[in-house]
Amino acid sequence: MILTPWLNHRTNKAQKTNLNIRKSIAYKEALKIGIIFYNDEQSKIAAVDKLSALLKMDSKQVKVLAYERRNDIKHLPYDSITNDNFSFWGSYIGKPLTDFINAEFDFLICLDEQPNTLVRSILASSKAKCRVGRYEESNQPSFEMLLKNTKSEEKDWVDSIYQYIKMIS
């Protein structure tokens, strides 16, 4: 299992060193979009499918990474990771995770209201130009674009994300 203080240290270091790559571009020019989420609710899977479909209609390349808490769940149609993809010291293990972190996404969207320590670490280490997430005071260091969700349903949240990132020009 992961030693949380080490992972927090690595996350803070990555947030400071990766500041120079965070330069967002217009949505029309964007080619690659990443989506990351903690798969703890069925509604999130439906939200990912809907958002992915909307982005693909705009000819965007979409890559999805789901964090699964248990190893025995492998039913998703996209890449998933578990605690086994993190070493005791917080290093990343496995091709799906390292490929996702090293991908140069124009936007990286996190669907979690409050990303856990592992997802935060991935967000901090990613090479994404603009990280998009829900507005929470504690989320500010992890994202360049924070959106407030006034409605409680995931499908409305997906519509809000899509609407706002399309406005970026």
GROMACS elastic network, one bead per residue, 0.5 to 0.9 nm:
[ bonds ]
;  ai    aj funct       b0    kb
    1     4     6  0.89688   500
    1    83     6  0.67845   500
    1    84     6  0.75789   500
    1    86     6  0.76944   500
    1    87     6  0.70337   500
    1    88     6  0.55526   500
    1    89     6  0.89651   500
    2     5     6  0.87603   500
    2     6     6  0.80353   500
    2     7     6  0.73167   500
    2    83     6  0.76065   500
    2    86     6  0.66472   500
    2    87     6  0.61426   500
    2    89     6  0.63889   500
    2    90     6  0.60830   500
    3     6     6  0.56386   500
    3     7     6  0.65118   500
    3     8     6  0.88955   500
    3    87     6  0.84829   500
    3    88     6  0.55082   500
    3    89     6  0.60285   500
    3    90     6  0.69013   500
    4     7     6  0.50277   500
    4     8     6  0.60556   500
    4     9     6  0.85248   500
    4    88     6  0.86806   500
    4    89     6  0.83788   500
    4    90     6  0.77473   500
    4   117     6  0.77639   500
    5     8     6  0.50655   500
    5     9     6  0.61326   500
    5    10     6  0.86641   500
    5    89     6  0.88797   500
    5    90     6  0.89748   500
    6     9     6  0.50309   500
    6    10     6  0.62188   500
    6    11     6  0.85561   500
    6    88     6  0.83354   500
    6    89     6  0.57330   500
    6    90     6  0.60695   500
    7    10     6  0.50845   500
    7    11     6  0.60695   500
    7    12     6  0.86303   500
    7    88     6  0.87090   500
    7    89     6  0.67066   500
    7    91     6  0.79526   500
    7   117     6  0.76024   500
    7   118     6  0.78093   500
    7   121     6  0.70947   500
    8    12     6  0.61547   500
    8    13     6  0.85576   500
    8    90     6  0.84429   500
    8   117     6  0.72598   500
    8   120     6  0.88717   500
    8   121     6  0.74685   500
    9    12     6  0.52554   500
    9    13     6  0.61981   500
    9    14     6  0.86205   500
   10    13     6  0.51023   500
   10    14     6  0.60783   500
   10    15     6  0.86001   500
   10    90     6  0.71876   500
   10    91     6  0.85143   500
   10   121     6  0.74005   500
   10   124     6  0.88559   500
   10   125     6  0.86624   500
   11    14     6  0.51182   500
   11    15     6  0.61676   500
   11    16     6  0.87748   500
   11   117     6  0.85749   500
   11   120     6  0.71233   500
   11   122     6  0.80017   500
   11   123     6  0.85210   500
   11   124     6  0.57978   500
   11   125     6  0.70549   500
   12    15     6  0.51464   500
   12    16     6  0.64656   500
   12    17     6  0.88262   500
   12   121     6  0.83485   500
   12   124     6  0.76308   500
   13    16     6  0.53123   500
   13    17     6  0.62552   500
   13    18     6  0.85729   500
   13   124     6  0.85046   500
   13   125     6  0.89245   500
   14    17     6  0.51540   500
   14    18     6  0.58002   500
   14    19     6  0.85124   500
   14   121     6  0.80289   500
   14   124     6  0.54520   500
   14   125     6  0.53132   500
   14   126     6  0.86251   500
   15    18     6  0.55477   500
   15    19     6  0.65205   500
   15   121     6  0.87926   500
   15   123     6  0.85886   500
   15   125     6  0.70032   500
   15   141     6  0.74876   500
   15   142     6  0.74402   500
   16    19     6  0.58521   500
   16    20     6  0.89024   500
   16   124     6  0.86401   500
   17    20     6  0.73688   500
   17   125     6  0.89241   500
   18    21     6  0.57834   500
   18    22     6  0.72216   500
   18   124     6  0.74320   500
   18   125     6  0.71494   500
   18   126     6  0.80914   500
   18   127     6  0.74684   500
   19    22     6  0.56047   500
   19    23     6  0.87533   500
   20    23     6  0.75377   500
   21    24     6  0.89279   500
   21   127     6  0.67277   500
   21   128     6  0.74201   500
   21   129     6  0.59920   500
   21   130     6  0.89260   500
   22   127     6  0.79456   500
   22   128     6  0.68268   500
   22   130     6  0.58720   500
   22   131     6  0.83275   500
   22   144     6  0.78345   500
   23   106     6  0.88093   500
   23   128     6  0.87811   500
   23   129     6  0.51356   500
   23   130     6  0.66260   500
   24    27     6  0.88856   500
   24   106     6  0.67524   500
   24   107     6  0.76345   500
   24   128     6  0.86933   500
   24   129     6  0.50849   500
   24   130     6  0.50808   500
   24   131     6  0.88101   500
   24   144     6  0.86434   500
   24   168     6  0.88185   500
   25    28     6  0.84091   500
   25    29     6  0.67343   500
   25    30     6  0.66895   500
   25   106     6  0.69605   500
   25   107     6  0.87008   500
   25   129     6  0.77175   500
   25   130     6  0.80906   500
   25   168     6  0.76072   500
   25   169     6  0.71687   500
   26    29     6  0.54042   500
   26    30     6  0.64036   500
   26   106     6  0.89281   500
   26   165     6  0.84797   500
   26   166     6  0.80468   500
   26   167     6  0.82218   500
   26   168     6  0.52071   500
   27    31     6  0.83799   500
   27   106     6  0.83327   500
   27   107     6  0.86099   500
   27   165     6  0.63748   500
   27   166     6  0.54642   500
   27   167     6  0.73450   500
   27   168     6  0.57102   500
   27   169     6  0.62143   500
   28    31     6  0.82916   500
   28    58     6  0.86626   500
   28   166     6  0.75565   500
   28   168     6  0.83639   500
   28   169     6  0.72465   500
   29   106     6  0.87861   500
   29   169     6  0.86751   500
   30    33     6  0.75921   500
   30    60     6  0.72277   500
   30   105     6  0.83714   500
   30   106     6  0.55627   500
   30   107     6  0.76847   500
   31    59     6  0.76990   500
   31    60     6  0.51315   500
   31    61     6  0.59903   500
   31    62     6  0.86389   500
   31   105     6  0.78186   500
   31   106     6  0.67152   500
   31   107     6  0.89776   500
   32    60     6  0.58505   500
   32    62     6  0.60365   500
   32    63     6  0.78078   500
   32   103     6  0.86206   500
   32   104     6  0.74206   500
   32   106     6  0.55496   500
   32   107     6  0.70574   500
   32   108     6  0.87788   500
   33    55     6  0.80956   500
   33    60     6  0.67746   500
   33    61     6  0.61098   500
   33    63     6  0.65148   500
   33    64     6  0.86791   500
   33   104     6  0.87580   500
   33   105     6  0.52358   500
   33   106     6  0.57943   500
   33   108     6  0.58084   500
   33   109     6  0.76237   500
   33   128     6  0.86567   500
   34    61     6  0.83436   500
   34    62     6  0.56944   500
   34    64     6  0.57817   500
   34    65     6  0.78079   500
   34   100     6  0.80409   500
   34   103     6  0.85622   500
   34   105     6  0.60781   500
   34   106     6  0.80728   500
   34   107     6  0.62786   500
   34   109     6  0.60657   500
   34   110     6  0.84936   500
   34   128     6  0.82869   500
   35    48     6  0.75522   500
   35    51     6  0.88634   500
   35    52     6  0.82329   500
   35    62     6  0.74476   500
   35    63     6  0.63040   500
   35    65     6  0.62991   500
   35    66     6  0.83219   500
   35   107     6  0.84445   500
   35   108     6  0.57152   500
   35   110     6  0.58684   500
   35   111     6  0.74328   500
   36    48     6  0.88051   500
   36    63     6  0.86200   500
   36    64     6  0.58649   500
   36    66     6  0.57607   500
   36    67     6  0.77245   500
   36   108     6  0.74545   500
   36   109     6  0.62654   500
   36   111     6  0.65844   500
   36   112     6  0.81632   500
   36   119     6  0.77005   500
   36   123     6  0.86857   500
   37    40     6  0.87810   500
   37    44     6  0.77326   500
   37    45     6  0.89749   500
   37    48     6  0.85206   500
   37    64     6  0.83253   500
   37    65     6  0.67823   500
   37    66     6  0.51630   500
   37    67     6  0.62277   500
   37   109     6  0.84925   500
   37   110     6  0.56846   500
   37   111     6  0.53278   500
   37   112     6  0.56866   500
   37   115     6  0.78919   500
   37   119     6  0.74738   500
   38    41     6  0.83281   500
   38    44     6  0.82832   500
   38    65     6  0.87853   500
   38    66     6  0.57243   500
   38    68     6  0.64426   500
   38    69     6  0.81087   500
   38   110     6  0.88730   500
   38   111     6  0.79751   500
   38   112     6  0.65670   500
   38   115     6  0.76109   500
   38   116     6  0.79896   500
   38   119     6  0.75360   500
   39    42     6  0.75745   500
   39    44     6  0.67509   500
   39    45     6  0.72639   500
   39    66     6  0.59682   500
   39    67     6  0.58526   500
   39    68     6  0.56216   500
   39    69     6  0.77854   500
   40    43     6  0.88285   500
   40    44     6  0.76578   500
   40    67     6  0.87050   500
   40    68     6  0.75803   500
   40    69     6  0.80505   500
   41    44     6  0.56021   500
   41    45     6  0.73430   500
   42    45     6  0.54348   500
   42    46     6  0.67956   500
   42    47     6  0.88682   500
   43    46     6  0.51787   500
   43    47     6  0.61552   500
   43    48     6  0.86848   500
   43   153     6  0.85368   500
   43   154     6  0.64507   500
   43   155     6  0.82533   500
   44    48     6  0.60781   500
   44    49     6  0.85309   500
   44   111     6  0.74641   500
   44   112     6  0.85021   500
   44   154     6  0.68310   500
   44   155     6  0.88967   500
   45    48     6  0.51229   500
   45    49     6  0.62163   500
   45    50     6  0.86369   500
   45    76     6  0.83951   500
   46    49     6  0.51017   500
   46    50     6  0.61721   500
   46    51     6  0.86329   500
   46   154     6  0.82315   500
   46   155     6  0.79019   500
   47    50     6  0.51258   500
   47    51     6  0.60829   500
   47    52     6  0.83852   500
   47   111     6  0.83204   500
   47   154     6  0.59464   500
   47   155     6  0.57647   500
   47   157     6  0.81961   500
   47   158     6  0.62126   500
   48    51     6  0.51791   500
   48    52     6  0.58521   500
   48    53     6  0.84075   500
   48    64     6  0.80293   500
   48   111     6  0.80235   500
   48   158     6  0.80377   500
   49    52     6  0.51816   500
   49    53     6  0.61248   500
   49    54     6  0.86954   500
   50    53     6  0.51849   500
   50    54     6  0.62902   500
   50    55     6  0.87380   500
   50   155     6  0.77323   500
   50   158     6  0.73568   500
   50   159     6  0.89005   500
   51    54     6  0.51220   500
   51    55     6  0.62022   500
   51    56     6  0.85654   500
   51   155     6  0.87797   500
   51   158     6  0.59266   500
   51   159     6  0.77851   500
   51   161     6  0.84044   500
   51   162     6  0.71926   500
   52    55     6  0.51920   500
   52    56     6  0.60797   500
   52    57     6  0.86172   500
   52    60     6  0.89805   500
   52    62     6  0.64326   500
   52    63     6  0.84702   500
   52    64     6  0.83366   500
   53    56     6  0.51175   500
   53    57     6  0.62066   500
   53    58     6  0.88831   500
   54    57     6  0.52357   500
   54    58     6  0.68478   500
   54   162     6  0.76522   500
   55    58     6  0.52430   500
   55    59     6  0.67734   500
   55    60     6  0.55731   500
   55    61     6  0.77921   500
   55    62     6  0.71876   500
   55   162     6  0.78934   500
   56    60     6  0.50090   500
   56    61     6  0.65833   500
   56    62     6  0.69280   500
   57    60     6  0.73911   500
   63    78     6  0.78983   500
   63    79     6  0.83650   500
   63   100     6  0.79018   500
   64    78     6  0.60008   500
   64    79     6  0.64621   500
   64    80     6  0.82797   500
   64   100     6  0.84951   500
   65    78     6  0.65981   500
   65    79     6  0.51054   500
   65    80     6  0.53889   500
   65    81     6  0.73415   500
   65    96     6  0.80972   500
   65    97     6  0.79376   500
   65   100     6  0.74510   500
   66    76     6  0.82884   500
   66    78     6  0.75220   500
   66    79     6  0.64022   500
   66    81     6  0.62630   500
   66    82     6  0.86461   500
   67    79     6  0.88407   500
   67    80     6  0.56260   500
   67    82     6  0.57846   500
   67    83     6  0.83458   500
   67   118     6  0.84107   500
   67   119     6  0.75777   500
   68    71     6  0.70869   500
   68    72     6  0.89581   500
   68    73     6  0.70434   500
   68    74     6  0.84664   500
   68    80     6  0.64840   500
   68    81     6  0.58712   500
   68    82     6  0.50555   500
   68    83     6  0.79103   500
   69    73     6  0.83961   500
   69    81     6  0.83020   500
   69    82     6  0.56530   500
   69    83     6  0.67370   500
   70    73     6  0.61894   500
   70    82     6  0.63783   500
   70    83     6  0.77514   500
   71    74     6  0.74560   500
   71    81     6  0.83138   500
   71    82     6  0.61381   500
   71    83     6  0.81048   500
   71    84     6  0.80360   500
   73    76     6  0.81398   500
   74    77     6  0.85993   500
   74    80     6  0.75253   500
   75    78     6  0.87660   500
   76    79     6  0.73939   500
   76    80     6  0.74231   500
   77    80     6  0.89124   500
   79    96     6  0.64605   500
   79    97     6  0.84688   500
   80    96     6  0.76037   500
   80    97     6  0.82854   500
   81    84     6  0.75781   500
   81    85     6  0.61775   500
   81    94     6  0.86600   500
   81    96     6  0.76223   500
   81    97     6  0.69567   500
   82    85     6  0.57042   500
   82    86     6  0.79115   500
   83    86     6  0.56701   500
   83    87     6  0.82422   500
   83   118     6  0.83853   500
   84    87     6  0.70968   500
   84    93     6  0.75487   500
   84    94     6  0.88350   500
   85    91     6  0.82658   500
   85    92     6  0.58708   500
   85    94     6  0.59631   500
   85    97     6  0.72575   500
   86    89     6  0.77940   500
   86    90     6  0.55031   500
   86    91     6  0.55230   500
   86    93     6  0.56291   500
   86    94     6  0.86330   500
   86   118     6  0.83365   500
   87    90     6  0.50576   500
   87    91     6  0.51216   500
   87    92     6  0.65021   500
   87    93     6  0.68489   500
   88    91     6  0.74652   500
   90   118     6  0.87802   500
   90   121     6  0.87350   500
   92    97     6  0.69184   500
   92    98     6  0.66144   500
   92   122     6  0.89271   500
   93    96     6  0.87515   500
   93    97     6  0.69636   500
   93    98     6  0.71025   500
   94    97     6  0.57448   500
   94    98     6  0.63071   500
   94    99     6  0.85428   500
   95    98     6  0.52015   500
   95    99     6  0.57364   500
   95   100     6  0.83010   500
   96    99     6  0.52711   500
   96   100     6  0.61046   500
   96   101     6  0.87051   500
   97   100     6  0.51467   500
   97   101     6  0.62394   500
   97   102     6  0.86346   500
   97   122     6  0.83716   500
   98   101     6  0.51130   500
   98   102     6  0.60671   500
   98   103     6  0.84817   500
   99   102     6  0.51783   500
   99   103     6  0.59691   500
  100   103     6  0.52407   500
  100   104     6  0.85967   500
  100   105     6  0.89497   500
  100   122     6  0.85770   500
  100   126     6  0.75015   500
  100   127     6  0.89445   500
  101   104     6  0.81554   500
  101   122     6  0.64189   500
  101   123     6  0.78626   500
  101   125     6  0.63288   500
  101   127     6  0.63919   500
  101   128     6  0.82200   500
  102   105     6  0.87988   500
  102   125     6  0.82884   500
  102   126     6  0.61110   500
  102   127     6  0.58036   500
  102   128     6  0.84669   500
  103   126     6  0.73566   500
  103   127     6  0.62598   500
  103   128     6  0.72519   500
  104   107     6  0.87675   500
  104   126     6  0.78490   500
  104   127     6  0.51550   500
  104   128     6  0.52909   500
  104   129     6  0.72824   500
  105   108     6  0.61530   500
  105   126     6  0.84732   500
  105   127     6  0.67750   500
  105   129     6  0.63058   500
  105   130     6  0.78962   500
  106   127     6  0.89192   500
  106   128     6  0.57786   500
  106   129     6  0.50841   500
  106   130     6  0.61868   500
  106   131     6  0.85489   500
  107   128     6  0.60654   500
  107   129     6  0.61095   500
  107   131     6  0.57578   500
  107   132     6  0.69912   500
  107   165     6  0.85653   500
  108   123     6  0.80440   500
  108   126     6  0.86078   500
  108   128     6  0.59340   500
  108   129     6  0.77354   500
  108   130     6  0.62120   500
  108   132     6  0.60047   500
  108   133     6  0.86252   500
  109   130     6  0.84626   500
  109   131     6  0.58956   500
  109   133     6  0.60673   500
  109   161     6  0.84496   500
  110   113     6  0.82377   500
  110   115     6  0.77502   500
  110   119     6  0.85334   500
  110   123     6  0.83933   500
  110   131     6  0.75979   500
  110   132     6  0.61923   500
  110   133     6  0.51512   500
  110   134     6  0.77893   500
  111   114     6  0.88399   500
  111   115     6  0.83633   500
  111   132     6  0.86197   500
  111   133     6  0.65329   500
  111   134     6  0.74199   500
  111   154     6  0.88392   500
  111   157     6  0.85853   500
  111   158     6  0.84067   500
  112   115     6  0.53177   500
  112   116     6  0.84088   500
  112   133     6  0.74141   500
  112   134     6  0.72905   500
  113   133     6  0.75722   500
  113   134     6  0.56328   500
  113   135     6  0.79310   500
  113   136     6  0.77691   500
  113   139     6  0.89932   500
  114   133     6  0.89586   500
  114   134     6  0.77545   500
  114   136     6  0.75426   500
  114   138     6  0.83181   500
  114   139     6  0.73219   500
  115   118     6  0.78869   500
  115   119     6  0.57106   500
  115   120     6  0.59210   500
  115   133     6  0.89881   500
  115   139     6  0.80080   500
  116   119     6  0.54572   500
  116   120     6  0.61072   500
  116   121     6  0.86490   500
  117   120     6  0.50761   500
  117   121     6  0.61698   500
  117   122     6  0.88080   500
  118   121     6  0.51195   500
  118   122     6  0.64694   500
  118   123     6  0.87675   500
  119   122     6  0.51082   500
  119   123     6  0.62115   500
  119   124     6  0.86480   500
  120   123     6  0.50226   500
  120   124     6  0.61217   500
  120   125     6  0.86121   500
  120   139     6  0.89915   500
  120   142     6  0.66969   500
  121   124     6  0.51447   500
  121   125     6  0.61865   500
  121   126     6  0.85226   500
  121   142     6  0.88889   500
  122   125     6  0.52078   500
  122   126     6  0.59280   500
  123   126     6  0.53129   500
  123   127     6  0.85612   500
  123   128     6  0.82088   500
  123   131     6  0.74361   500
  123   142     6  0.65743   500
  123   143     6  0.80475   500
  124   127     6  0.84531   500
  124   141     6  0.87075   500
  124   142     6  0.63061   500
  124   143     6  0.86394   500
  125   128     6  0.87976   500
  126   129     6  0.87696   500
  128   131     6  0.64913   500
  129   144     6  0.87692   500
  130   143     6  0.73495   500
  130   144     6  0.57894   500
  130   145     6  0.70532   500
  131   142     6  0.74637   500
  131   144     6  0.54042   500
  131   145     6  0.62316   500
  131   146     6  0.84950   500
  132   142     6  0.87676   500
  132   143     6  0.56921   500
  132   144     6  0.63702   500
  132   146     6  0.59024   500
  132   147     6  0.75765   500
  132   161     6  0.82247   500
  132   165     6  0.86147   500
  133   136     6  0.87865   500
  133   139     6  0.77664   500
  133   142     6  0.83577   500
  133   143     6  0.62991   500
  133   144     6  0.83228   500
  133   145     6  0.64947   500
  133   146     6  0.50995   500
  133   147     6  0.62527   500
  133   148     6  0.87519   500
  133   161     6  0.85580   500
  134   139     6  0.75787   500
  134   143     6  0.88434   500
  134   145     6  0.83881   500
  134   146     6  0.52695   500
  134   148     6  0.57875   500
  134   149     6  0.69471   500
  135   138     6  0.85054   500
  135   139     6  0.67057   500
  135   140     6  0.76908   500
  135   145     6  0.84713   500
  135   147     6  0.50095   500
  135   149     6  0.75706   500
  136   139     6  0.52366   500
  136   140     6  0.71223   500
  136   146     6  0.78782   500
  136   147     6  0.87758   500
  136   148     6  0.79717   500
  137   140     6  0.59706   500
  138   141     6  0.74072   500
  138   142     6  0.85272   500
  139   142     6  0.55079   500
  139   143     6  0.66520   500
  139   146     6  0.80049   500
  140   143     6  0.57142   500
  140   144     6  0.75293   500
  140   145     6  0.85669   500
  140   146     6  0.74455   500
  141   144     6  0.79360   500
  143   146     6  0.64754   500
  147   160     6  0.80358   500
  147   161     6  0.74091   500
  147   164     6  0.82378   500
  148   157     6  0.89112   500
  148   160     6  0.88087   500
  149   152     6  0.71980   500
  149   156     6  0.81873   500
  149   157     6  0.61067   500
  149   160     6  0.75181   500
  150   156     6  0.88960   500
  150   157     6  0.83768   500
  151   154     6  0.82879   500
  151   156     6  0.64651   500
  151   157     6  0.70871   500
  152   155     6  0.88511   500
  152   156     6  0.74899   500
  152   157     6  0.76342   500
  153   156     6  0.54974   500
  153   157     6  0.65122   500
  153   158     6  0.89808   500
  154   158     6  0.62611   500
  154   159     6  0.87240   500
  155   158     6  0.51115   500
  155   159     6  0.63827   500
  155   160     6  0.87381   500
  156   159     6  0.50575   500
  156   160     6  0.62393   500
  156   161     6  0.87227   500
  157   160     6  0.50490   500
  157   161     6  0.62578   500
  157   162     6  0.86519   500
  158   161     6  0.51328   500
  158   162     6  0.61594   500
  158   163     6  0.84863   500
  159   162     6  0.51804   500
  159   163     6  0.59917   500
  159   164     6  0.86041   500
  160   163     6  0.50858   500
  160   164     6  0.61213   500
  160   165     6  0.85848   500
  161   164     6  0.53609   500
  161   165     6  0.61463   500
  161   166     6  0.84717   500
  162   165     6  0.55025   500
  162   166     6  0.61469   500
  162   167     6  0.87745   500
  163   166     6  0.53966   500
  163   167     6  0.65820   500
  164   167     6  0.51110   500
  164   168     6  0.69768   500
  165   168     6  0.54517   500
  165   169     6  0.88318   500
  166   169     6  0.76944   500
